[in-house]
Amino acid sequence: MAWTAEEELRLRQVIKDAGVNLLKENLVQGTWGNTAVRLDSEYMLVTPTGLDYIALKPEDMPVVNIADPSIWRDGKKPTSERKIHASVMADRPEINATIHSHPYYCSVFASVRRELPVQDKADRELLGGENIRVGKYGLPGTKTLKKGTVEAIKGRNACFMASHGVFCAGKDMDEAFEIMRAMERCCKNYIEEMTLKATGQSVYSDELLFDYFVSRMSK
């Protein structure tokens, strides 16, 4: 293991702070979602399963083997989605931080299983392409969900998990958060634009969203 004790402690705090910030920015609900940071080419730190982000302590984060995520030590029992985080990090050596979460507008998009056109040039550069793909549906913790997410995020820094949420990957946690924020903003803008265009209304509301976007776009 090449990292120092000081670096591990810092990264444990990074994960702790990430969970709190997800809640503060309304990018997650309750104890849902999970995050990971790379320690080196072989190991990563992840959030434990089912623990409140506010109560979570840095020492609760388990160290997980990237090549074989069934191997872990220290901390609490790791998230069941650690295999997805590990697979993305194994496939993308430039990725050092990953977030899986369920922001409001991203979750709406994931529920209708549609690709997201990325309209802004700066957002395309940040997210890695002109469209954000949807991974094949799978139950939480399954090989199907892992495979679908890894395939959908290839060449991108984010993807949707069908009927589930969103997965973002960055060079560090700050960039992963920037990507998550961009995803939620892009989804919100596109949903509002398409809803107003289809209904002929001038003011967006969630009632229009559920009358149009969910009922019609999901067909």
PyMOL commands that set and color helices and strands:
alter all, ss='L'
color gray80, all
select helices_A, chain A and resi 5-24+58-60+82-91+104-112+121-127+143-152+173-199+206-217
alter helices_A, ss='H'
color red, helices_A
select strands_A, chain A and resi 34-38+43-46+63-65+72-73+97-101+116-117+131-132+134-135+158-161+165-170
alter strands_A, ss='S'
color yellow, strands_A
deselect
rebuild
show_as cartoon
